[in-house]
Amino acid sequence: MTARDLLEELGERDVRLEAEGLVLHVDAPTGVATDELRAALRKHKRDLIRLLERERLRLEEADRLGLVIRWSRESGWISLHDPTTGEWHEVKETECFASMVESSRARRRFVGVRR
């Protein structure tokens, strides 16, 4: 089992992890923190801290970038940046709110990008 696998399994079991420097804080529901789980946490502690720190930085960057609505490279589609996850989503222009299309047009005029 890798640290990433362990992190996914812990999420499924509602176990919350938080890294603070080299300290790993664990918040687990009653009965979930078995000796086996504690051993796995000790074994993968450094990698878990690295993964948590990487995720924290990714989410900070996503939050900094905020909501972005712009034309996609694909004609007729709009790209949306989700500030809570950092993911980009492609949505058909015809399925978007009029305000989203207008925001894309305004951004195109501002940036000077031709569609």
Residue pairs with C-beta under 8 A, 6 or more apart in sequence:
1 9
1 40
1 44
2 44
2 47
3 44
3 47
3 48
3 50
3 51
4 51
6 40
6 41
6 44
6 48
7 17
7 48
7 51
7 52
10 17
10 28
13 28
13 29
13 32
14 28
14 29
14 32
15 26
15 27
15 28
15 29
15 32
15 33
15 37
16 26
16 27
16 28
17 24
17 25
17 26
17 27
17 48
17 52
18 24
18 25
18 27
18 52
19 25
19 48
19 49
19 52
19 53
19 56
22 49
24 41
24 45
24 48
24 49
24 52
26 33
26 41
28 37
41 48
58 86
59 84
59 85
59 86
61 86
62 81
62 82
62 83
62 84
62 85
62 86
63 83
63 84
65 81
65 83
65 86
66 81
66 83
67 80
67 81
67 82
67 83
68 79
68 80
68 81
69 78
69 79
69 80
69 81
69 100
69 103
69 104
69 107
70 78
70 79
70 104
70 107
70 108
70 111
71 77
71 78
71 79
71 104
71 107
71 108
71 113
71 115
72 78
72 79
72 90
74 90
75 115
76 92
76 93
76 94
77 90
77 91
77 92
77 93
78 90
78 91
78 92
78 93
78 96
78 100
78 101
78 104
79 88
79 89
79 90
80 88
80 89
80 90
80 91
80 100
81 87
81 88
82 88
82 89
91 100
93 101
107 113
108 114
108 115
